Amino acid sequence: MGFYNGVSRIGSAAGLFGGAVLIDGVGFNLGILIIAGISLLAVPLAARAFSGPLPHREPVSAPAPWALLLLGACIGAVPAFVLSTLGASISTYTEITDLIPAATLTGAVLATRYVLDSLAAPVLDFVFDRLGLHHATVVCLAGGALLLIAASAAPDLIPFVSCVVLFFGMTTLMYAGVGGVASALGSGAYARYVTALDFGAAAGALLAWILVAQFSDPFIPLAAAAVLSGLTLAAVWTRIDRL
C-alpha cells in the first residue's frame, strides 16, 4: 500500500501546485480549459492499459469491524476539514499573501501532502508496521489533534504551515497503514472501509464550511477536526487490537 500510494501521488502533487500557479498566471476560465485539455491526454493511455482481460482472483473477505469503519470515516473527515478550508486560512495571513498569491501558496502546501505520499509513504508504512495498529493509531490521532490545535492558534504563516505539513505526515501514516489492514480482510471489508473513508471526506468538507459560515473563522474547523480525532481515539481505544 505504501509503494502504491507513493507512485500514485506524484501526479497529484504536480497537478495541485501546477494548477494553482496556472490559475494565478492565466486566470480561472483559461486555466480550467488547459487543465481539461491535459486531462484528455489520459484517455488513450487508459484505453490501452485496460484493453486486455483482467486477472481472475477468487474473492476472499471477512466482515468489516465497526472500529475499522469508524477509523476510515475519521481518516477521511479530519483531513477534509483541513484541506477544504486551507485556502481560506492562508488568505488571513495578509502580510504574506500580499507578496505571493494565496492560490499559489495553497497549492504549494497541498502539494506537500502528495509529495509526502510519494516519497515518504513507503518509509512511513514501515514505521506503521513496526509500531503496530494500536500504537500507530494512538500516535497519529493524538499527535494529529495536537498539531491541529497548534495550527488553529498559530500567529504567523510559517508555524501554521509547519503544523499542517506535519499533520499531513500523520495522515499519510494512517491512510496507507489502516488501508493495508482493511485490504488484508478481503475485498468486501476493504470496499466498506473505502466507502466509510469517502463518506467521511464528503461530510468533513461540508461540516467545515458550515462552521466557517456560522463563525466567520476558517480556523474553527481545525479545532473541530482535533476534537473529532480525540473522540474517534476514545471510541476505538479498546477495539483496535481486535482488527
N, C-alpha and C positions, 0 to 999 in steps of 0.2 A: 504493500500500500504506500509506503514511504517513497519508493522509487517511482511508482505510478504518478503520485501527486507531484513529485519533483519535475518529471518530464512535462506533465500536462499544464503546469502553471507558468511555463516560460512565456507562452503566448499571452497569457493573462496579464503578466507584468508589463510586457511590451505594449499591449493594447491599452491598458489603463493610462500609462504615462504618455504614450504617443498620442492617444486620443485627447487627453487634456491639453497638451501642447498644441495639437492641431486646431482644436476649437478656439483656444485663445488666439491662435495666429490667423485663422481664416473666417472665424465666426461659426455659429452653431449650424445654420442651414447647410452651408457648403461642406462643413466638416462631417455632418451626418451622411451626406451623399458620398463623400470619399470613403468613409468607413463602410457604408453599404456596398460600394463597389469592391473594396478589398475582401469583404465577406463572401462575395460571389465567387471569388477565386477558390474557395474551399469546396464548391460543389463538384467539379470534375475530380478532385482528389478523393473526396468521399465516395463518389460513384465507382472509382477504380479500386479503392481499398476494400469495398464490400461487394465486389462483383462475384466472388466465389462463394461456395457453401460454407457456412459457419460450422466449426467442430461441434459434434454432439457430445453433450455431457449429461450424465444422469443427475437429476435434481436430488440434492441432499439438504434437508432442512430440519431445524429444531425450532420450537416456539421462541418468540422474541420476549424476553422478560420485560416487565414494565419498567424496571430500573434502567434497562438499556434504552428503551424508547424515551424515557424522561431525559436521560443524558443526551440523546440525539436531538430532542427538541431544544434543550439548553444550548448545545453546541451550535445549533442553527440560530437561535434567537439572540443570544448575547452578542456575537459579532455583528448581527444585523442592527442592533441598537447603535453600535459604534459606526459601522460603515455608512448607514443611511443618513446620519447627521454629521458626518465628519466634515463635509464642506462648510456647513453652517457653523460648526465650532471653529474651524480655521479662520473663517472670514471675520470673526470677532477680534482677532489679533491684527488690528489695522496698521500697526507700525511696520509689520512685515508685508501684509497684502497690498499696501500702497506701493511697494517696490516690486513684488512678484505677484502675478495674478493668482487669486485664490484657487481657480480651477487647476492651474499647473501645480500648485503646492498640494492640493488634494490628490491629484493623480499620482504625484510622486510618493506620497505617503501610502496610498492604496497599493501602488506597485510594490512597495517593500513587503507587503503581505505575501504576494505571489513570488517575489524573489526568495523570501524565506521558504516558501513551499518548494521552490525549485532547487535551491542549494542546500538548505538545512533539513528538509523533511527526512531524508534517509538517516541522518545523524540523530535527529530528534526522536525518530521512531525507534532507533536502537536504544536511546535513553528510556523511552516508554517501556520497551521490553525488559530492560534491566530493572526499572522501578517496579513494574507490575501495574495492573489496572488500578488497584486500590490506592497506592501511594501516588501514582501519576495523577489520578483524579483529584485527590486532596490538594496536591501541589498546584495543579493548573487552575482549579476552580477558586481556591482560596487566594493564590497568588494573582490570578487574573482580576478578582474582585478588588484587591488592594491597589492594583495598578490603575483600575478604572476610577476608583475613588481619588487617587492622586491626580489623575488626568483631569477629573472634573474640577479640581481646585487649583490647577496649575496656573501661575500668574503670567507665564511667558510661553511663547510658542515652542521653544526648544524642549523644556521639560514636558510639555503636553505631548509633543511628537515622540519623545523618548519613551514615555509611558505607553503610548498607543502601539509603538513598534514592539516593545517587549510583550505587550498583551497579544499581539499577532503571533509571536513565538509560542505563547501558551496555547493559542487556538490551533496552531499547526500541530503541536504535540498531541492535543486531544483529538483533532479531526481524523488524522490517519490512524492513531492508536486505537481509538474506540471503533473506528470503521473496520479495522483489522479484526477486532474481537467479534463484531457483528458478522463479518463475512465468514468467519470460522464456524458460525452456527448454521450456515447454509443460505441458499438464495432467498427463501421465504423470509427468514429472520432479517436478512440484510435489506430486502425490499421494504419491510416495515420500518426498519431503522432509518432508511433514506427518506421515507415518507414523513417520519417524525422530524427529521432534520430539515426538510423543505418547509414543513408546516411552521416550525419554529422560526425559520428565516423570514417567511412571509409575515407572521404575526409580530415578530420583533421589529421589523421596519415600520409596520403600521402603528404599533403602540408607541414607538419612538417619536413619530411625528405628531401623534395625538398629544404626547407630553409637551413637545415643543410648542404646539398651538395653544395649549392650556396655560403654560407657564412662561412662554416667550423667552425661553432659555435653552440653548442647544446642549448645555452640559447636564441638564437634568436626566436625559436618557442614559448617560454614562453611570450615574449613581443608581438608577433603576436597574441597569444591567448588572451592577455589582450586587445588589440585593437579590436579584434572580439567581445569580451564581451561588450565593450563600444558601438560599432556600433549597436549591437543587442538591447541593452537597449534603445538607441536613436530611433531605428526603431519601437519598440513595446510600447514606452512610453505612447502614447495616446490610445492604443488599449487594454491594459492589463485588465482594468476594465470591458470590454465588454465580456470577456471569461466566 
